[in-house]
Amino acid sequence: MKIVGFALVALGILVLVFAGLGYDRERTVLDVGPIQATAIQHHSVPVPPIVGVLAIVSGLVLLITPRRRPSEEPNRRRGVLGAIPSRRSGRGGT
């Protein structure tokens, strides 16, 4: 979980610094026989700063909280009152 925490903190910082994603798209404007004309269009997708803040906070929570340890006997089922039921050996009796 530490790796996920570091990744979320880094992603949150990047979102706060750049405040959005931008990309370029090449589009064919004119296509007549052997002649082609293309244009590059710049698109941007704004990302709200709250997304960056939430990513940083959740990453820090993952980094700070301790990992849960698995129980000592995960495959044993507990009885109604929480105690592990004893098994009878099957010698004599019904």
N, C-alpha and C positions, 0 to 999 in steps of 0.2 A: 504494500500500500504506500510505501514511501516514494516509490517511483511515480505513482499516480499523483501523489501530493505535490512532488516537485514539478511534474508536468502541468498541473492545474495552476500552480503559482506562476510558472513561466508564461503560460498561455494568457493568464489574467493580466500580467504586466504588458505583454505584447498588445493586447486589446486596448489597454489604457493608453499606450504610447501611440499606436497607429489609428485608433478610433474608427476603424472600418477596414474593409477588404476592397482592393481594387484589382481589376483585371482588364486586359486588352483583348479585343476580338477583331479578327481580320474578316472583312466582308467584301464580296465581289459586287462592285457597283455597275460595271459595264462588261458585257461579254459578247463581243461581235466578232465571230470568226477567230482569227489569230490574235486579235486585240483584246486585252483584258485590263480593266482598271479596278483596283482594290482600294478600300479605305479601312483605316484602323479606327475602331471606336473604343473609347475608354469608358468602362462601366465601374461604378463603385457601389458597394453594399455597406450602408452604415450599420455599425454595431454599437448599441447603447453602452455607456460606461458602466452601468450597473451589472452587465454581464461580466466585465472584467473584475469588478469588485467581488461579485459572488464566486468567481473562479478562484480568486486569491484567498478569500475567507475559507472556502471549502478545502482548498489545498492545505492551508495552515491547520485546519481541524484534523485532516488526515495525518499530517506530520506530527502533531502534538499528542493526539490520543494514543494510548498504548494499544498494542495488538491484543486481541482476545486469545487466550490459550485454550487449546482443545481440552475437553474434560478428560479425566484419567481413564474412564472406561466408557467410551462412546457407544459401544455395541450392546451394553447391558441395559435391559429395560427396567424401569423402576415400577414398584407397586403403587397402589392407590395412595398410601400415606407417604410416599417418597422413599421408602426403604427398599433396598434390593431384596427381592424374595429369595429365600433359601431353597435349595433343591434337595429333595430327599434322595437317598442313595438307592432306594428300591429294594432293600433287603427285608424280607419278611413283611408282612402287613399288606394292605390293599392299596 
